[in-house]
Amino acid sequence: MADNEGVTVQLAELLRHPEDLDKIPFLKSEFIRKKAAMDGQLKVGLKEQLEITQSGMNSIGDGQRTVNQIKEELMKIDKLCAESQNMIRDFPNINLVSQVHRNFTQVEKMKANIESFDSRLDELARLLSEDDQDLENQHNILNVHYGLTQLRDIRDDAMDQIKRALDASLENTLQNHFERLEDVVNWFDEHIGQACMNLIPLVQTDNKSMIVRLAVIIEEEEKSDKKVKALQDAQRDYKDLASRFKSMNTSARQIRGYKEKFLKAIELSAQQKFDSAEERFFEDPDKLSKIMAWFFNDLVAVKQGMAELMPKKWKIYKTYTDIYHSLMHNWLIRRIDDPNLAPPHMLAIIEWSEKYYGKMNKLGWIQEELQLPVLDNREIELIRDYRQLIVRSVDEWMDRMFTTDRKSFAERKEGSLDNDEHGFFRTKTLGDMWRMLREQVLVAGNSGRTDVAEGVIDAMFTALKSRQNLWQKMVDDQSAKYKAPTAEQDGLQVLQDWLVAIANDQIACIDDNAEAGQMGYLSRFQRDFEPLVSPTYMAHANAELETIRDGFVDLSTHCITTFVSLIFIIDFRSVLPEFFTTKWYTEYGMKRIITTFEDYINDYQGVLHSSLLDIFVEELADELLVRYLSSVRNKGAKFRRGESFTDKFKDDVLTSFDFFGKYPEFASIKRKWRVVDYLVRMLESDKTAVATVYEAFKREYWDVQLSWVESALKARDDYDRSMLSSVKAKASEVYVDRGPETIMSKVK
């Protein structure tokens, strides 16, 4: 069940959009290729394992037969020995004399060895000292090895005999006597290790004699270790029989493991090169092929210059290849499992896999023979991880930048805004955001895969829309502090500056001018990613771009609308409640409002984008008209027959028209303000004609609210219930088609 869920999740990742279905043939061929490669590896591995198993079984059978033969021969020898003792007269005496002679010979030999031990050791130390001066050649290394082997055997035999004698005082004496040997052995081992670590340079400098001498030493040690191992196994498996034969119970030599140290030195030498390559890889991942050139150069050197110098049974080229391939696998897997791996490094590793197998093929190794897949067959997973690395990087950048914006907007310190080349207010992070997106698009494009690029672009679309929503919420939260009836005005101007800057940012994103050859950030973004994606995906992308473009327009308009609402809430807090009251007839409220408008226009027209200035003027006109019409609900609003309220209406309208008439939107503004004429007609008409006026009003403005009409009628000094009843009756009779919203939809 868990496996099925895992497959479902992977399919969901690969097929995120309907157009991804077009990728199914490619994915199918990719999976078939991977499956064929895996099947090939499994077949080769199975074949090798069967051969190894069969060979092992044959060896076991041969070994068992050999052991049985040896056992039979030993039993015959034991029987003959027992019989011969009875056949020879005085055999016990003869045997005793023979043992005494052997012991005497061994004592003499041991005495001579111990007496000459120090001088022989000094000579070996001298030879090693000479080799210290020429470590690349070490002409004395064979003689030193032969001499040290003899001295180590002498030491081992002597210590073994003294231990069996159970004399602790003599054992300490011997240990002190042989103490210098260990230092010389370590000295020799350093020379051997130095040669093993420098095998490749020795091949490259054509130092064949040194390589051969080293191979002879390692091979001799390997043979000796095998004999010791065989004897130890025989002593362990046939204790009773071995105890009766001195030839099986006299070796004190221990396994020294020079062959294993030799292989370990090869691995360590290569590992040092991998460690050195790691830093260079992190500095410049695009040069991975160049960084890893040593890897293949080493294998070429082994194949051409070392294989013929080493014992054939070692299969030294195969040995080197297995060690190097395993290290390459481990190095790459550690890199891709690093949570801090950057996208360029991930891409370099993904591309390296194919190059690696191509180079190995030239060296004579097909992929199936290299049993360990260099990337564990995780290429598809790595492509997905590569895409997620870029997406995560985009998300982290966007989060960091918006955190900076949120802090700057909340604090609104002096100097927190910039001015662009036109002098318009701008925030500080917009350019950085689009620069970062472009860089990440290039990183995705470097993969050469449309699925990677498309996944990254989708994440960017989501990030841009999220940023728009966050900005709008932040604008609402910050402006809400000034909308309370008793709110202080401290910091209002800086907030208004920020609203202008945010609005300008949105226009900069979509500010295209074909005649001037100018492209907004969004169009440049589209130009950058379009070559990287499929035509099918581009249809989806165009819809997303249009949504984002509309979002920029909506957010800029929202900022201007918020700016305008703050003007009416703060600046006209005392003026608006006076409209249509007694003061209205004698005061010049409209003139005061228009004067304030002029001040704002003069202050901001140099720092506000020209297209937004037009919107700003139109929003001022609309908000003024809505507030003006809504003032019929003001406390104390009253229209008296004996007073010239119609002239006052006319004066207010003309005052506003004098101001708005200077701007291109005046024609549109003038059409909207015609609604004032219907209000005046509804207020000045005879009671019996009010319903007829309402009908005309309703047909022109289908969304006029009956509650507002009721408030306007109640402001007449001759209002009575019959007037309202006739309007309601007419409202129930009149049917109008719903069209686009008019200005009256905002008048409640």
C-alpha positions, 0 to 999 in steps of 0.5 A: 500500500505504501509503495502504491502511495509513493508511486502516486506521489511521484506521478503527481510530481511529474504530471502537475499540469494537463499539458504534462500529459504530452510528456508521457511518451518521453517519460515512458522511453526514459523509464524503459531505458532505465529499466533496460539498464537496470535489467542489464546490470542485474543480469551481469551481476547475477551471472557473476554471482552464479560464476562466483558461487559455482567457483566457490562450490568447486573450491569447497569440493576440491578443498574438502577432497584435499583435506580428506587426502591430507587427513588420510596421509597423516593417519598413515604417517601416524600409523607408520610412526607407531609401527616403526617404533616397535620395529627399531631396537632402542628407538626411544634412545635413538629418538632422544639423541635425535631430539637433543641434536636438533635442540642443540642445532636450534640453540646454536642457530638462535644464539648466532641470530641473537648475537648478530641481530643488532648488527644486521638491524643497523645495516638495514637502518643504514640502507633505509637511511640511504633510501630516505635520500631517494624515495622515488627509487628506493634501490635498497627496498628489496634487501631491506624487506628480505633482511627485516623478514628474517629478523622478524621471523627470528623475533617471533620464534624467540618470543614464541619459545620463551613464552612456552618456557613460561619465564617472564624475566627472560621474556622481558629481556628479549622484548627489550632486545628486540625493541629497536626492530619495531622502529625499523619496521615502522620506518620500512612501512613508511617507505612502503606506504610512500611508494603505494601512495605514489604509484600513479606518479611512478607510472607517469614517470616510467619508474618501472623498476620501483613498481616491480620491486614494490609488487614483489614485496607485496606479493611475497607478503601475500603468499606468506599471509596465505600460508599463515592463514592456512596453518591457523585454520588447520590448527583451529579445525584439527587441534588434536591432529596438529598437536602431534605434528611439530611441522604444524605447530612451530610457526609463530609468524602473524598475518601482516596484511601488506596486501590489504594495506596496499589496497587501502593506500590506493583508496586513500591516495584517490580519496585525497584527490577527491577531497582536493577536487571538492573545494574546486567543485564548489567554487566552479561546478561548471568545470566538473569535467576538468576537475575530474580529469585526474580520475581518468588519467589515473585509470589510463596510467594503470591500464597502460603502464601498471597492469603488465608490472603487477601479478596477473592474478591481482587484476590490478586494472579491475582493482583500481577501477572498482576502487575509483568507481566506488569512491566516485559513487560515494563522493557524488552521493554525499554531494546530492544528499547535502541539504545545502547543495546549490542548484548549479552544483546539482545540475553539474552532477546530473549532467556528469552522470552521462559524461562519466559513463561515456568516458568509462566506456572509452576506457573499456568499461560498459555501464553494466560492468560497473556494478554500483550505479554512480548515482544509484539510478536517482537521475529522475529524482535528482531532476525533481530535486534540482527543480525543487532547489530552485523553487526553494531558493525563489521562495526563500529570496521572496520571503527575505525581500518581503520581510525587509519590505514589511519591516520598512513599511511598518517603520517608514523611516526617513530614506526608506524609499528610492526615486527612479530615473523619472523621479517617481517614488519606488520601494528598494527591493523591486529591482532586486526581486526581478533580478533574482527571478531572472537569475533563477530562470537562467539556472532552470534553463541551464538544465536543458529540460522543459519540465524543470523550467516549467515547474520553476516558472509555475512556482514564480507565478505563485510567488508573484501572486502571493506577493501581490496579496501580501502587499494588499493586506499590508496596505489595508492593515497600515491604512486602517490605523488612520481610519478610526474617528479619533486617529492621530495624523502623525506619519500620515504623509509618509504612509501616503508616500509609501502608497504612491511608491507601491503603486508606482512599483506595480506600474513599473512591472507592466509599463510597456512602451513599444514605440520607445522600445521599453519593456516592463519587468513582467514582459522581460520576464516572459521574454526570458523564460519563453524559449525554455518552455514548450508551446503547450505550456506557453498557452497556460503561461499566457493566462497566468501572465494576464492574471498577474498583469491584472493583479498589478493593475488592481494593486496599484489602483487599490493603493491610489483608492486607499490614498484617496479614502484617507484624504476624505477621512482625515482632511475632510473630517469636518467639511463633509458633515456640513454638506446640505445642512444650514452651514452649506448654504453659507460656507464654501465647503466644495471650494475648500475640498478642491483647494486640498485636491490642488495641493495634493496634485501639486505635491505628488504629480512629480513623484507619481507615474503619469498613468496613475496621476490620471487614476488619482484624479478620477478616483478623487472625482468619484469619491467626491461624488459618492461622498457628496451624494451620500451627504443627504444622510447628514444630520441636519440635512434639509432642502427648503423650498424658500432657499436657493439650494439649486443654485448651491448645487450648481455652484458646487458642480461648477467649482468641481468642474473648474478643477477637473476640467484641466485633466484628460478624464474630464469627459468621463467625470462629467458624465458621472456627475450628471447624476447630481441633476437627477438628485436636484430634480427629485428634490425640487419637483412637485410631490406628485411628480417625484415618482416620475422623476424616480422612474427616469432616475432608475432607468438611467441608473439601474443600481440606485438604492431605494434607501438612499432615495428615501433619505434624499426625500426625507431631506425635503422640507415638504416630505410626507409619507405619500411621497415615499409610498408613490416612489415605492409603488413606482419601484415595484412597477419599473423593470430595468435591465441590469447593466454595468455598475454605475456610480450609484452602486457606491452610494448607499 
